[in-house]
Amino acid sequence: MSMFGSPSSNGLFLGLFAFTATLGGCSDREPILNRKPDIEFCRAQPTAKTLTFDGWEPNAPKLEVRFQPSAPTPCPARRFPFIDVAASSPVRFIQVVTVNVPIPMGQDKKPARSWQLSPADEPWIFADMTPERRDTGEPFLNAGTDGKFWDNPAWPEPPKSDQKDGVRKWQSRSYAVIADGKNVRAVGGFSWGWSWKVGAADPEAITPERLQKKDWDEDALRLKTAFDGWKFE
């Protein structure tokens, strides 16, 4: 999730800063944000790449990721990557996102601070989740337990000239987890996202890649600090 992102698995398009952001874009181009997206049409795009990632354990579910590097017109966020994920057996998902910007204004206080995963203001690291889940005290991306979710994270405004390193990067580490009460065990995951160079018309997709258990170990430490009473294995 970014300025607008992380639709839930039931097809609702949910925005983080929808009340403050503007659509932007040139007059001769469609705006980035599609207020009336056709999710099923977007998910069925024949040009999407299908990638399969093995889990970390012998019997861990496989993750099938359909990846559209540049979402077409029917999608919620045009020209940003779209993913549609399905696990071979029921799991939940935790998504840890790093953006190389300071925490945006208004997101540095409660309740938003409760899902921030770094004590520093930059980079912005947070547990990605649908807006209605941020005050539940749970770390999960969405309410679904069927091993499915889709996402199409966007940032309507292009990076400014003072953007660090000359490129804004939205990078996610998406983990399939098994939850038993407040005990959470990750069984696999993949990274993905986008980068947007200063002056470029559109962002570039970061192709999904399989994560290693060590990636989870690092993020588990962040999650333990942010979510009291939860155990992340």
N, C-alpha and C positions, 0 to 999 in steps of 0.2 A: 504494500500500500504506500502511496505517496500522497501527493496533493489530492489526487482522486484515485482510489484503487480498492483492491481486494473486495471484489464482489464475493458473496458467499456462494456455497455450492447449490443453493436453491435458486440461483439466477437473479438475485437482487443486486442492483448496482448501488454501492454505498460509497459515499465520498467523505474524505477526512476534513477538507476545508471547503466544501462546496458552497458554504454561505459567504465566503470571502473572496474566492478566486474568480477571475474573469476568464472567458473563453479564449480570448486572444486569437492570434493567427491572422494571416493576410486575407484581404477581402476576396481574393480570387481562389481561395482554398477553403475546404470544409474545416470548421473548427475542430480542434483536437477532441473535444468531448461531445459525445453523441447522447443527447438527452432521451432518445427513444431507441435504445439499442435492440437488436435482434440477437439475443444470446445464442439461441440454438443454431441459427444460421452461421454465426461467428464460430461456434464450436465445430461445425461441420465443414469448414473450409478445406478443400482438397489439397491446398498447397502447404498445409501445416506439416511440419516434420514430426515423426513419431520416434521417441527415444525411450528405451527401457533400461532401468537401473536396478541392479540387484541390491538386496539388503545386506546388512553386516553379519547376519546370523544365517546358519544353514536353512532354516525354515522361515526366514523373514519374507514378508510379501515383496513382490516386485513392484516397482513404480513405473507406470506407463505415462509418459508426458508428451502430450501433443503441443507443439511449440510453433507459434506463428510469429516470426521475427518482427513483422510490421503489420499490425492489425488493420484490416480493411474497413471500409465504411460502415458495415453493420455492427461493428464492435463498439463497446462503450468508450474506449480511448483509442482513437485512430492514430496509426503510425507508431504506436508503442507495442512492445511484445505482449502476446496473449498466450497463456498456458491453460491447459485443461488436464487435470491430473486424476488418475484412477489407480488405486492399489489393488493387488490381486486378492487381498483379504482385508476386512475392516480394520482401519487404524484411524487415529486422529492426526492433526497436523499442527506443528508449531513452526512459525516463520519468523526468523530473526533478520532484520533488515539494517544495513549500514548505508548511510548517505553522507557523502563528504561535504556536509554543510553544517552550520550551527543549528541547534534545535530551533525550529521556527517560532516566531513570536506567538504567544498564546498556548504553546504546547510544552512550556517549561514549568507548568504549575499543576497542582492536583486538579482533577483526577488524572490528567494526561501524564503527569510525572510518574504515576504508578506503573505505567507500562514502558517507561524509558529504562534502558538496560546499561546505561553508562552514567557515572557521576559527572563526567565532563560534558560541556555543552557542544563540543565538536570532536570527532564526527558524531552525527546523530545516529544512535543505535537504539532500536526499539523492537518490542515484540509486536509483530504485525497482527492485527485482528480487526474484525468488523466493528464499527463504532459502538453498536449496542452491547458488545462484549467487554468493553474497556472498564466498566465498573463492576464486573462480576468477580474480580480477583482471580480469574482463571487465565492460563497462558495460551489457550488454544486459538488458532486462526479463526475458526468459525464453530458453529454449534454441531456441525455434521460429524457423525461417527461411522459413516459408510465408506471411508477411505477415498473421498472425492472432494475436489475443490477446483475452482478456476480463478484466474487473476489476470488483470489487465491494468497494471499501475501506471499512472501518468502524472506529469507535472506540466500544467498548461503554459507556464511562463518559461521561455528559454533562459539558459544561464547567462548571468551578466558578465561584464568584462572582468570583474574582480573575482570570479569564481576560482577557487583553489585549484591549482594545477591546470587551469584552462578547460576543465571538463567536469560536469556534474555526473556522479555515478550513484545509481540506485542498485545495490547488490543484496540479493536475498539468499539466505541459507534455509531451505525448506525441509523440515524433518518429519518423517512418518514416526509416530510414537504410539506406544500402548500405555494406556492409563488405567491404573487400579486405584481408585480413590484419588489421593493426592500424590501417589507414586507414579512417576512418568519415566518410561524407558524408551529411548530412541532406537529404532531398528534399521534406519536407512535415511537417505536424504540426498538432495541435489542443490546446486547453486545455480543462479540465473539472475538476469536483470537487464539493465540498459545503461548506456553512457551517452552524454550529450555534450559535444564540444561547443565552446563559445563560438558563435558565428555560424554554426551549422543550422540548416533548415530543420532537420529532424534528428531524433536520437538514433543510436545504433544498438542493436540487441546484443546482449551477452548470452551466448548459447548455454543451455543447461549442461552441467557436468556433475558426475557422481561425487558426493562428499565422502570423507573418511570419518571414522569414529573419533579421531582426534579433533575434528572440527566441532563435533557435538560436545566433547569434553570442555572445550573453551567456552562455548555458548551456555552450557549447563551451569557454569560458574556465574555467568551474568544473570541467568534466570533465577538461581537460588537467592541472589541478593534482592531481586525485585519482587519475588512472589513468596511471601512468608508462609511457612508451613508446608510448602511443596518440596518434594524430593525429585531430583532429576538424575537418572542413572545413565 
